[in-house]
Amino acid sequence: MANLIVVDRSGQEHVIEAANGWSVMEAIRDNGIDELLALCGGCCSCATCHVYVDETQNARFAAMTDDENDLLDSSDYRKTNSRLSCQLIVDGTPEIIRLSIAPED
C-alpha cells in the first residue's frame, strides 16, 4: 500500500491508500474523487485522468510512453510534471505520493 495525497481542483487535499500494482487512477476513482473522469477506464486513450505529479517524485514511475506523451500534447494544461494517472502504477514503495488533478480540457 502507498498513501496518496491528491489535491483536487478546489485545492482540497485527500489522503487515500493505493494497493500495490494498482494505477493511481484506480485509487483516485475508487476513493470517490469524481473530478478525475478517466473515461477510457485506464486504456491510455483519452487523457481525462491528467494529473501533475510532485516533481520530486516523477522518477518513481516508469518513463512516459509515446502514446501517453501524444495524449498529453492535446491538453491545454500540460506541464513538465504532467502524467496520465492510468499509467502510474503503485509499486509498494512506502513513501507518500503527492499529485494534483489537472484542470479539465
Jmol script that loads the backbone (N, CA, C; Angstrom):
load data "model"
ATOM      1  N   MET A   1       0.834  -1.197   0.000  1.00  0.00           N
ATOM      2  CA  MET A   1       0.000   0.000   0.000  1.00  0.00           C
ATOM      3  C   MET A   1       0.869   1.248   0.000  1.00  0.00           C
ATOM      4  N   ALA A   2       0.388   2.230  -0.692  1.00  0.00           N
ATOM      5  CA  ALA A   2       1.036   3.535  -0.686  1.00  0.00           C
ATOM      6  C   ALA A   2      -0.029   4.567  -0.352  1.00  0.00           C
ATOM      7  N   ASN A   3       0.385   5.617   0.286  1.00  0.00           N
ATOM      8  CA  ASN A   3      -0.536   6.712   0.558  1.00  0.00           C
ATOM      9  C   ASN A   3      -0.382   7.765  -0.525  1.00  0.00           C
ATOM     10  N   LEU A   4      -1.509   8.243  -1.005  1.00  0.00           N
ATOM     11  CA  LEU A   4      -1.531   9.316  -1.986  1.00  0.00           C
ATOM     12  C   LEU A   4      -2.130  10.549  -1.336  1.00  0.00           C
ATOM     13  N   ILE A   5      -1.533  11.688  -1.604  1.00  0.00           N
ATOM     14  CA  ILE A   5      -2.161  12.957  -1.270  1.00  0.00           C
ATOM     15  C   ILE A   5      -2.596  13.541  -2.600  1.00  0.00           C
ATOM     16  N   VAL A   6      -3.900  13.619  -2.788  1.00  0.00           N
ATOM     17  CA  VAL A   6      -4.478  14.091  -4.038  1.00  0.00           C
ATOM     18  C   VAL A   6      -5.089  15.464  -3.781  1.00  0.00           C
ATOM     19  N   VAL A   7      -4.610  16.451  -4.523  1.00  0.00           N
ATOM     20  CA  VAL A   7      -5.157  17.803  -4.421  1.00  0.00           C
ATOM     21  C   VAL A   7      -6.164  17.973  -5.552  1.00  0.00           C
ATOM     22  N   ASP A   8      -7.427  18.223  -5.183  1.00  0.00           N
ATOM     23  CA  ASP A   8      -8.450  18.386  -6.215  1.00  0.00           C
ATOM     24  C   ASP A   8      -8.408  19.797  -6.792  1.00  0.00           C
ATOM     25  N   ARG A   9      -9.287  20.067  -7.719  1.00  0.00           N
ATOM     26  CA  ARG A   9      -9.257  21.353  -8.428  1.00  0.00           C
ATOM     27  C   ARG A   9      -9.600  22.546  -7.545  1.00  0.00           C
ATOM     28  N   SER A  10     -10.246  22.304  -6.411  1.00  0.00           N
ATOM     29  CA  SER A  10     -10.561  23.400  -5.488  1.00  0.00           C
ATOM     30  C   SER A  10      -9.437  23.629  -4.489  1.00  0.00           C
ATOM     31  N   GLY A  11      -8.402  22.773  -4.525  1.00  0.00           N
ATOM     32  CA  GLY A  11      -7.275  22.898  -3.603  1.00  0.00           C
ATOM     33  C   GLY A  11      -7.392  22.036  -2.362  1.00  0.00           C
ATOM     34  N   GLN A  12      -8.486  21.289  -2.233  1.00  0.00           N
ATOM     35  CA  GLN A  12      -8.671  20.407  -1.078  1.00  0.00           C
ATOM     36  C   GLN A  12      -7.795  19.166  -1.224  1.00  0.00           C
ATOM     37  N   GLU A  13      -7.138  18.781  -0.120  1.00  0.00           N
ATOM     38  CA  GLU A  13      -6.299  17.590  -0.118  1.00  0.00           C
ATOM     39  C   GLU A  13      -7.088  16.383   0.372  1.00  0.00           C
ATOM     40  N   HIS A  14      -6.888  15.260  -0.311  1.00  0.00           N
ATOM     41  CA  HIS A  14      -7.499  13.994   0.068  1.00  0.00           C
ATOM     42  C   HIS A  14      -6.358  13.001   0.284  1.00  0.00           C
ATOM     43  N   VAL A  15      -6.333  12.342   1.414  1.00  0.00           N
ATOM     44  CA  VAL A  15      -5.336  11.301   1.673  1.00  0.00           C
ATOM     45  C   VAL A  15      -6.022   9.962   1.459  1.00  0.00           C
ATOM     46  N   ILE A  16      -5.497   9.186   0.510  1.00  0.00           N
ATOM     47  CA  ILE A  16      -6.092   7.892   0.179  1.00  0.00           C
ATOM     48  C   ILE A  16      -5.003   6.835   0.104  1.00  0.00           C
ATOM     49  N   GLU A  17      -5.413   5.582   0.176  1.00  0.00           N
ATOM     50  CA  GLU A  17      -4.480   4.461   0.037  1.00  0.00           C
ATOM     51  C   GLU A  17      -4.611   3.874  -1.358  1.00  0.00           C
ATOM     52  N   ALA A  18      -3.488   3.396  -1.872  1.00  0.00           N
ATOM     53  CA  ALA A  18      -3.460   2.738  -3.176  1.00  0.00           C
ATOM     54  C   ALA A  18      -2.785   1.385  -3.026  1.00  0.00           C
ATOM     55  N   ALA A  19      -3.438   0.347  -3.499  1.00  0.00           N
ATOM     56  CA  ALA A  19      -2.895  -1.004  -3.411  1.00  0.00           C
ATOM     57  C   ALA A  19      -1.737  -1.187  -4.392  1.00  0.00           C
ATOM     58  N   ASN A  20      -0.766  -1.984  -4.002  1.00  0.00           N
ATOM     59  CA  ASN A  20       0.364  -2.294  -4.884  1.00  0.00           C
ATOM     60  C   ASN A  20      -0.152  -2.918  -6.179  1.00  0.00           C
ATOM     61  N   GLY A  21       0.416  -2.464  -7.300  1.00  0.00           N
ATOM     62  CA  GLY A  21       0.023  -2.973  -8.599  1.00  0.00           C
ATOM     63  C   GLY A  21      -1.152  -2.241  -9.225  1.00  0.00           C
ATOM     64  N   TRP A  22      -1.817  -1.391  -8.463  1.00  0.00           N
ATOM     65  CA  TRP A  22      -2.926  -0.612  -8.995  1.00  0.00           C
ATOM     66  C   TRP A  22      -2.397   0.672  -9.599  1.00  0.00           C
ATOM     67  N   SER A  23      -3.171   1.231 -10.509  1.00  0.00           N
ATOM     68  CA  SER A  23      -2.800   2.538 -11.041  1.00  0.00           C
ATOM     69  C   SER A  23      -3.289   3.623 -10.084  1.00  0.00           C
ATOM     70  N   VAL A  24      -2.646   4.760 -10.153  1.00  0.00           N
ATOM     71  CA  VAL A  24      -3.074   5.912  -9.363  1.00  0.00           C
ATOM     72  C   VAL A  24      -4.503   6.279  -9.751  1.00  0.00           C
ATOM     73  N   MET A  25      -4.853   6.164 -11.022  1.00  0.00           N
ATOM     74  CA  MET A  25      -6.209   6.454 -11.486  1.00  0.00           C
ATOM     75  C   MET A  25      -7.232   5.571 -10.781  1.00  0.00           C
ATOM     76  N   GLU A  26      -6.958   4.286 -10.662  1.00  0.00           N
ATOM     77  CA  GLU A  26      -7.888   3.375  -9.993  1.00  0.00           C
ATOM     78  C   GLU A  26      -8.081   3.763  -8.533  1.00  0.00           C
ATOM     79  N   ALA A  27      -6.995   4.132  -7.874  1.00  0.00           N
ATOM     80  CA  ALA A  27      -7.083   4.517  -6.465  1.00  0.00           C
ATOM     81  C   ALA A  27      -7.923   5.775  -6.293  1.00  0.00           C
ATOM     82  N   ILE A  28      -7.702   6.761  -7.152  1.00  0.00           N
ATOM     83  CA  ILE A  28      -8.470   8.003  -7.066  1.00  0.00           C
ATOM     84  C   ILE A  28      -9.944   7.731  -7.354  1.00  0.00           C
ATOM     85  N   ARG A  29     -10.220   7.008  -8.401  1.00  0.00           N
ATOM     86  CA  ARG A  29     -11.609   6.686  -8.779  1.00  0.00           C
ATOM     87  C   ARG A  29     -12.321   5.915  -7.679  1.00  0.00           C
ATOM     88  N   ASP A  30     -11.657   4.909  -7.127  1.00  0.00           N
ATOM     89  CA  ASP A  30     -12.291   4.055  -6.132  1.00  0.00           C
ATOM     90  C   ASP A  30     -12.436   4.726  -4.774  1.00  0.00           C
ATOM     91  N   ASN A  31     -11.819   5.878  -4.608  1.00  0.00           N
ATOM     92  CA  ASN A  31     -11.971   6.632  -3.362  1.00  0.00           C
ATOM     93  C   ASN A  31     -12.923   7.813  -3.521  1.00  0.00           C
ATOM     94  N   GLY A  32     -13.683   7.825  -4.601  1.00  0.00           N
ATOM     95  CA  GLY A  32     -14.778   8.761  -4.758  1.00  0.00           C
ATOM     96  C   GLY A  32     -14.424  10.177  -5.157  1.00  0.00           C
ATOM     97  N   ILE A  33     -13.221  10.389  -5.677  1.00  0.00           N
ATOM     98  CA  ILE A  33     -12.861  11.727  -6.152  1.00  0.00           C
ATOM     99  C   ILE A  33     -13.315  11.804  -7.607  1.00  0.00           C
ATOM    100  N   ASP A  34     -14.465  12.431  -7.823  1.00  0.00           N
ATOM    101  CA  ASP A  34     -15.102  12.362  -9.134  1.00  0.00           C
ATOM    102  C   ASP A  34     -14.607  13.380 -10.149  1.00  0.00           C
ATOM    103  N   GLU A  35     -13.669  14.233  -9.777  1.00  0.00           N
ATOM    104  CA  GLU A  35     -13.114  15.187 -10.749  1.00  0.00           C
ATOM    105  C   GLU A  35     -12.262  14.495 -11.804  1.00  0.00           C
ATOM    106  N   LEU A  36     -11.767  13.333 -11.487  1.00  0.00           N
ATOM    107  CA  LEU A  36     -10.925  12.581 -12.413  1.00  0.00           C
ATOM    108  C   LEU A  36     -11.846  11.675 -13.229  1.00  0.00           C
ATOM    109  N   LEU A  37     -12.162  12.068 -14.448  1.00  0.00           N
ATOM    110  CA  LEU A  37     -13.169  11.353 -15.225  1.00  0.00           C
ATOM    111  C   LEU A  37     -12.729   9.953 -15.653  1.00  0.00           C
ATOM    112  N   ALA A  38     -11.508   9.818 -16.141  1.00  0.00           N
ATOM    113  CA  ALA A  38     -10.980   8.518 -16.577  1.00  0.00           C
ATOM    114  C   ALA A  38     -11.972   7.794 -17.491  1.00  0.00           C
ATOM    115  N   LEU A  39     -12.401   8.481 -18.524  1.00  0.00           N
ATOM    116  CA  LEU A  39     -13.453   7.966 -19.401  1.00  0.00           C
ATOM    117  C   LEU A  39     -13.106   6.657 -20.099  1.00  0.00           C
ATOM    118  N   CYS A  40     -11.830   6.440 -20.409  1.00  0.00           N
ATOM    119  CA  CYS A  40     -11.459   5.213 -21.118  1.00  0.00           C
ATOM    120  C   CYS A  40     -11.211   4.043 -20.160  1.00  0.00           C
ATOM    121  N   GLY A  41     -11.314   4.289 -18.865  1.00  0.00           N
ATOM    122  CA  GLY A  41     -11.146   3.215 -17.892  1.00  0.00           C
ATOM    123  C   GLY A  41      -9.716   2.774 -17.679  1.00  0.00           C
ATOM    124  N   GLY A  42      -8.772   3.561 -18.135  1.00  0.00           N
ATOM    125  CA  GLY A  42      -7.369   3.228 -17.915  1.00  0.00           C
ATOM    126  C   GLY A  42      -6.669   2.643 -19.118  1.00  0.00           C
ATOM    127  N   CYS A  43      -7.221   2.806 -20.299  1.00  0.00           N
ATOM    128  CA  CYS A  43      -6.646   2.237 -21.528  1.00  0.00           C
ATOM    129  C   CYS A  43      -5.661   3.160 -22.231  1.00  0.00           C
ATOM    130  N   CYS A  44      -5.350   4.291 -21.623  1.00  0.00           N
ATOM    131  CA  CYS A  44      -4.430   5.270 -22.217  1.00  0.00           C
ATOM    132  C   CYS A  44      -4.916   5.714 -23.588  1.00  0.00           C
ATOM    133  N   SER A  45      -6.201   6.143 -23.612  1.00  0.00           N
ATOM    134  CA  SER A  45      -6.732   6.594 -24.899  1.00  0.00           C
ATOM    135  C   SER A  45      -7.572   7.864 -24.813  1.00  0.00           C
ATOM    136  N   CYS A  46      -7.570   8.566 -23.647  1.00  0.00           N
ATOM    137  CA  CYS A  46      -8.437   9.740 -23.589  1.00  0.00           C
ATOM    138  C   CYS A  46      -7.842  10.950 -22.857  1.00  0.00           C
ATOM    139  N   ALA A  47      -6.913  10.795 -21.980  1.00  0.00           N
ATOM    140  CA  ALA A  47      -6.267  11.878 -21.233  1.00  0.00           C
ATOM    141  C   ALA A  47      -7.173  12.572 -20.219  1.00  0.00           C
ATOM    142  N   THR A  48      -8.302  11.955 -19.845  1.00  0.00           N
ATOM    143  CA  THR A  48      -9.175  12.567 -18.841  1.00  0.00           C
ATOM    144  C   THR A  48      -8.761  12.204 -17.413  1.00  0.00           C
ATOM    145  N   CYS A  49      -7.617  11.576 -17.267  1.00  0.00           N
ATOM    146  CA  CYS A  49      -7.076  11.274 -15.940  1.00  0.00           C
ATOM    147  C   CYS A  49      -5.757  12.029 -15.721  1.00  0.00           C
ATOM    148  N   HIS A  50      -5.621  13.155 -16.376  1.00  0.00           N
ATOM    149  CA  HIS A  50      -4.424  14.002 -16.342  1.00  0.00           C
ATOM    150  C   HIS A  50      -4.185  14.523 -14.922  1.00  0.00           C
ATOM    151  N   VAL A  51      -2.969  14.315 -14.437  1.00  0.00           N
ATOM    152  CA  VAL A  51      -2.563  14.816 -13.121  1.00  0.00           C
ATOM    153  C   VAL A  51      -1.188  15.446 -13.221  1.00  0.00           C
ATOM    154  N   TYR A  52      -0.846  16.210 -12.194  1.00  0.00           N
ATOM    155  CA  TYR A  52       0.500  16.750 -12.037  1.00  0.00           C
ATOM    156  C   TYR A  52       1.142  16.019 -10.874  1.00  0.00           C
ATOM    157  N   VAL A  53       2.240  15.334 -11.138  1.00  0.00           N
ATOM    158  CA  VAL A  53       2.961  14.604 -10.105  1.00  0.00           C
ATOM    159  C   VAL A  53       3.989  15.538  -9.480  1.00  0.00           C
ATOM    160  N   ASP A  54       4.082  15.511  -8.156  1.00  0.00           N
ATOM    161  CA  ASP A  54       5.106  16.303  -7.480  1.00  0.00           C
ATOM    162  C   ASP A  54       6.440  16.019  -8.160  1.00  0.00           C
ATOM    163  N   GLU A  55       7.128  17.064  -8.557  1.00  0.00           N
ATOM    164  CA  GLU A  55       8.335  16.905  -9.377  1.00  0.00           C
ATOM    165  C   GLU A  55       9.437  16.103  -8.696  1.00  0.00           C
ATOM    166  N   THR A  56       9.439  16.046  -7.381  1.00  0.00           N
ATOM    167  CA  THR A  56      10.452  15.254  -6.677  1.00  0.00           C
ATOM    168  C   THR A  56      10.149  13.758  -6.744  1.00  0.00           C
ATOM    169  N   GLN A  57       8.948  13.408  -7.205  1.00  0.00           N
ATOM    170  CA  GLN A  57       8.539  12.005  -7.220  1.00  0.00           C
ATOM    171  C   GLN A  57       8.305  11.453  -8.617  1.00  0.00           C
ATOM    172  N   ASN A  58       8.483  12.263  -9.640  1.00  0.00           N
ATOM    173  CA  ASN A  58       8.202  11.819 -11.000  1.00  0.00           C
ATOM    174  C   ASN A  58       9.073  10.634 -11.418  1.00  0.00           C
ATOM    175  N   ALA A  59      10.300  10.587 -10.950  1.00  0.00           N
ATOM    176  CA  ALA A  59      11.203   9.489 -11.322  1.00  0.00           C
ATOM    177  C   ALA A  59      10.789   8.161 -10.694  1.00  0.00           C
ATOM    178  N   ARG A  60       9.894   8.206  -9.773  1.00  0.00           N
ATOM    179  CA  ARG A  60       9.416   6.992  -9.098  1.00  0.00           C
ATOM    180  C   ARG A  60       8.630   6.085 -10.046  1.00  0.00           C
ATOM    181  N   PHE A  61       8.067   6.669 -11.089  1.00  0.00           N
ATOM    182  CA  PHE A  61       7.222   5.919 -12.013  1.00  0.00           C
ATOM    183  C   PHE A  61       7.965   5.594 -13.305  1.00  0.00           C
ATOM    184  N   ALA A  62       7.452   4.618 -14.020  1.00  0.00           N
ATOM    185  CA  ALA A  62       8.033   4.231 -15.311  1.00  0.00           C
ATOM    186  C   ALA A  62       8.012   5.429 -16.255  1.00  0.00           C
ATOM    187  N   ALA A  63       8.927   5.427 -17.187  1.00  0.00           N
ATOM    188  CA  ALA A  63       9.010   6.518 -18.165  1.00  0.00           C
ATOM    189  C   ALA A  63       7.729   6.610 -18.979  1.00  0.00           C
ATOM    190  N   MET A  64       7.445   7.802 -19.434  1.00  0.00           N
ATOM    191  CA  MET A  64       6.260   8.055 -20.236  1.00  0.00           C
ATOM    192  C   MET A  64       6.388   7.358 -21.595  1.00  0.00           C
ATOM    193  N   THR A  65       5.308   6.724 -22.010  1.00  0.00           N
ATOM    194  CA  THR A  65       5.293   6.083 -23.329  1.00  0.00           C
ATOM    195  C   THR A  65       4.968   7.120 -24.401  1.00  0.00           C
ATOM    196  N   ASP A  66       5.186   6.762 -25.645  1.00  0.00           N
ATOM    197  CA  ASP A  66       4.851   7.655 -26.750  1.00  0.00           C
ATOM    198  C   ASP A  66       3.351   7.947 -26.790  1.00  0.00           C
ATOM    199  N   ASP A  67       2.520   6.938 -26.518  1.00  0.00           N
ATOM    200  CA  ASP A  67       1.071   7.142 -26.513  1.00  0.00           C
ATOM    201  C   ASP A  67       0.660   8.144 -25.439  1.00  0.00           C
ATOM    202  N   GLU A  68       1.205   7.991 -24.237  1.00  0.00           N
ATOM    203  CA  GLU A  68       0.889   8.928 -23.161  1.00  0.00           C
ATOM    204  C   GLU A  68       1.337  10.338 -23.539  1.00  0.00           C
ATOM    205  N   ASN A  69       2.522  10.450 -24.082  1.00  0.00           N
ATOM    206  CA  ASN A  69       3.054  11.745 -24.494  1.00  0.00           C
ATOM    207  C   ASN A  69       2.150  12.408 -25.536  1.00  0.00           C
ATOM    208  N   ASP A  70       1.710  11.632 -26.527  1.00  0.00           N
ATOM    209  CA  ASP A  70       0.832  12.165 -27.566  1.00  0.00           C
ATOM    210  C   ASP A  70      -0.495  12.655 -26.988  1.00  0.00           C
ATOM    211  N   LEU A  71      -1.069  11.891 -26.064  1.00  0.00           N
ATOM    212  CA  LEU A  71      -2.338  12.297 -25.461  1.00  0.00           C
ATOM    213  C   LEU A  71      -2.171  13.565 -24.630  1.00  0.00           C
ATOM    214  N   LEU A  72      -1.088  13.664 -23.898  1.00  0.00           N
ATOM    215  CA  LEU A  72      -0.861  14.863 -23.097  1.00  0.00           C
ATOM    216  C   LEU A  72      -0.614  16.087 -23.968  1.00  0.00           C
ATOM    217  N   ASP A  73      -0.071  15.887 -25.169  1.00  0.00           N
ATOM    218  CA  ASP A  73       0.125  17.004 -26.098  1.00  0.00           C
ATOM    219  C   ASP A  73      -1.192  17.671 -26.478  1.00  0.00           C
ATOM    220  N   SER A  74      -2.300  16.944 -26.357  1.00  0.00           N
ATOM    221  CA  SER A  74      -3.602  17.504 -26.712  1.00  0.00           C
ATOM    222  C   SER A  74      -4.187  18.382 -25.606  1.00  0.00           C
ATOM    223  N   SER A  75      -3.541  18.429 -24.450  1.00  0.00           N
ATOM    224  CA  SER A  75      -4.055  19.213 -23.326  1.00  0.00           C
ATOM    225  C   SER A  75      -3.520  20.644 -23.343  1.00  0.00           C
ATOM    226  N   ASP A  76      -4.406  21.588 -23.094  1.00  0.00           N
ATOM    227  CA  ASP A  76      -4.000  22.983 -22.951  1.00  0.00           C
ATOM    228  C   ASP A  76      -3.285  23.227 -21.626  1.00  0.00           C
ATOM    229  N   TYR A  77      -3.339  22.244 -20.732  1.00  0.00           N
ATOM    230  CA  TYR A  77      -2.798  22.410 -19.383  1.00  0.00           C
ATOM    231  C   TYR A  77      -1.567  21.545 -19.115  1.00  0.00           C
ATOM    232  N   ARG A  78      -0.937  21.065 -20.161  1.00  0.00           N
ATOM    233  CA  ARG A  78       0.252  20.230 -19.984  1.00  0.00           C
ATOM    234  C   ARG A  78       1.376  21.025 -19.340  1.00  0.00           C
ATOM    235  N   LYS A  79       2.058  20.368 -18.394  1.00  0.00           N
ATOM    236  CA  LYS A  79       3.240  20.926 -17.733  1.00  0.00           C
ATOM    237  C   LYS A  79       4.347  19.872 -17.786  1.00  0.00           C
ATOM    238  N   THR A  80       5.517  20.240 -17.310  1.00  0.00           N
ATOM    239  CA  THR A  80       6.634  19.289 -17.319  1.00  0.00           C
ATOM    240  C   THR A  80       6.376  18.085 -16.419  1.00  0.00           C
ATOM    241  N   ASN A  81       5.528  18.240 -15.414  1.00  0.00           N
ATOM    242  CA  ASN A  81       5.237  17.139 -14.496  1.00  0.00           C
ATOM    243  C   ASN A  81       3.873  16.496 -14.765  1.00  0.00           C
ATOM    244  N   SER A  82       3.320  16.712 -15.963  1.00  0.00           N
ATOM    245  CA  SER A  82       2.045  16.101 -16.344  1.00  0.00           C
ATOM    246  C   SER A  82       2.227  14.613 -16.600  1.00  0.00           C
ATOM    247  N   ARG A  83       1.246  13.844 -16.135  1.00  0.00           N
ATOM    248  CA  ARG A  83       1.186  12.414 -16.423  1.00  0.00           C
ATOM    249  C   ARG A  83      -0.275  12.004 -16.498  1.00  0.00           C
ATOM    250  N   LEU A  84      -0.523  10.867 -17.114  1.00  0.00           N
ATOM    251  CA  LEU A  84      -1.844  10.254 -17.067  1.00  0.00           C
ATOM    252  C   LEU A  84      -1.833   9.287 -15.894  1.00  0.00           C
ATOM    253  N   SER A  85      -2.761   9.478 -14.978  1.00  0.00           N
ATOM    254  CA  SER A  85      -2.734   8.663 -13.751  1.00  0.00           C
ATOM    255  C   SER A  85      -2.998   7.191 -14.023  1.00  0.00           C
ATOM    256  N   CYS A  86      -3.579   6.855 -15.169  1.00  0.00           N
ATOM    257  CA  CYS A  86      -3.772   5.438 -15.502  1.00  0.00           C
ATOM    258  C   CYS A  86      -2.453   4.750 -15.822  1.00  0.00           C
ATOM    259  N   GLN A  87      -1.418   5.522 -16.084  1.00  0.00           N
ATOM    260  CA  GLN A  87      -0.105   4.965 -16.428  1.00  0.00           C
ATOM    261  C   GLN A  87       0.865   4.955 -15.243  1.00  0.00           C
ATOM    262  N   LEU A  88       0.411   5.427 -14.088  1.00  0.00           N
ATOM    263  CA  LEU A  88       1.247   5.482 -12.892  1.00  0.00           C
ATOM    264  C   LEU A  88       0.881   4.317 -11.991  1.00  0.00           C
ATOM    265  N   ILE A  89       1.754   3.327 -11.927  1.00  0.00           N
ATOM    266  CA  ILE A  89       1.476   2.110 -11.169  1.00  0.00           C
ATOM    267  C   ILE A  89       2.159   2.189  -9.803  1.00  0.00           C
ATOM    268  N   VAL A  90       1.393   1.905  -8.760  1.00  0.00           N
ATOM    269  CA  VAL A  90       1.911   1.910  -7.394  1.00  0.00           C
ATOM    270  C   VAL A  90       2.766   0.662  -7.213  1.00  0.00           C
ATOM    271  N   ASP A  91       4.004   0.875  -6.771  1.00  0.00           N
ATOM    272  CA  ASP A  91       4.964  -0.231  -6.699  1.00  0.00           C
ATOM    273  C   ASP A  91       5.265  -0.735  -5.294  1.00  0.00           C
ATOM    274  N   GLY A  92       4.612  -0.214  -4.293  1.00  0.00           N
ATOM    275  CA  GLY A  92       4.831  -0.698  -2.941  1.00  0.00           C
ATOM    276  C   GLY A  92       5.844   0.089  -2.142  1.00  0.00           C
ATOM    277  N   THR A  93       6.512   1.054  -2.771  1.00  0.00           N
ATOM    278  CA  THR A  93       7.425   1.914  -2.034  1.00  0.00           C
ATOM    279  C   THR A  93       6.614   2.676  -1.001  1.00  0.00           C
ATOM    280  N   PRO A  94       7.026   2.665   0.268  1.00  0.00           N
ATOM    281  CA  PRO A  94       6.173   3.205   1.322  1.00  0.00           C
ATOM    282  C   PRO A  94       6.139   4.728   1.456  1.00  0.00           C
ATOM    283  N   GLU A  95       6.710   5.472   0.538  1.00  0.00           N
ATOM    284  CA  GLU A  95       6.653   6.925   0.682  1.00  0.00           C
ATOM    285  C   GLU A  95       5.338   7.473   0.153  1.00  0.00           C
ATOM    286  N   ILE A  96       4.998   8.647   0.603  1.00  0.00           N
ATOM    287  CA  ILE A  96       3.763   9.305   0.188  1.00  0.00           C
ATOM    288  C   ILE A  96       3.948   9.882  -1.214  1.00  0.00           C
ATOM    289  N   ILE A  97       2.920   9.738  -2.036  1.00  0.00           N
ATOM    290  CA  ILE A  97       2.918  10.282  -3.390  1.00  0.00           C
ATOM    291  C   ILE A  97       1.965  11.469  -3.399  1.00  0.00           C
ATOM    292  N   ARG A  98       2.457  12.615  -3.816  1.00  0.00           N
ATOM    293  CA  ARG A  98       1.631  13.822  -3.867  1.00  0.00           C
ATOM    294  C   ARG A  98       1.380  14.193  -5.320  1.00  0.00           C
ATOM    295  N   LEU A  99       0.120  14.451  -5.644  1.00  0.00           N
ATOM    296  CA  LEU A  99      -0.229  14.860  -7.001  1.00  0.00           C
ATOM    297  C   LEU A  99      -1.471  15.725  -6.974  1.00  0.00           C
ATOM    298  N   SER A 100      -1.672  16.442  -8.075  1.00  0.00           N
ATOM    299  CA  SER A 100      -2.815  17.338  -8.222  1.00  0.00           C
ATOM    300  C   SER A 100      -3.566  16.972  -9.496  1.00  0.00           C
ATOM    301  N   ILE A 101      -4.880  17.081  -9.435  1.00  0.00           N
ATOM    302  CA  ILE A 101      -5.692  16.832 -10.615  1.00  0.00           C
ATOM    303  C   ILE A 101      -5.625  18.057 -11.517  1.00  0.00           C
ATOM    304  N   ALA A 102      -5.287  17.835 -12.771  1.00  0.00           N
ATOM    305  CA  ALA A 102      -5.157  18.939 -13.738  1.00  0.00           C
ATOM    306  C   ALA A 102      -6.533  19.501 -14.075  1.00  0.00           C
ATOM    307  N   PRO A 103      -6.573  20.747 -14.538  1.00  0.00           N
ATOM    308  CA  PRO A 103      -7.845  21.321 -14.986  1.00  0.00           C
ATOM    309  C   PRO A 103      -8.423  20.489 -16.139  1.00  0.00           C
ATOM    310  N   GLU A 104      -9.729  20.522 -16.262  1.00  0.00           N
ATOM    311  CA  GLU A 104     -10.390  19.772 -17.323  1.00  0.00           C
ATOM    312  C   GLU A 104     -10.262  20.505 -18.649  1.00  0.00           C
ATOM    313  N   ASP A 105      -9.884  19.780 -19.703  1.00  0.00           N
ATOM    314  CA  ASP A 105      -9.790  20.368 -21.046  1.00  0.00           C
ATOM    315  C   ASP A 105     -11.168  20.471 -21.655  1.00  0.00           C
TER     316      ASP A 105
END
end "model"
wireframe off; spacefill off
backbone 0.3
color backbone group
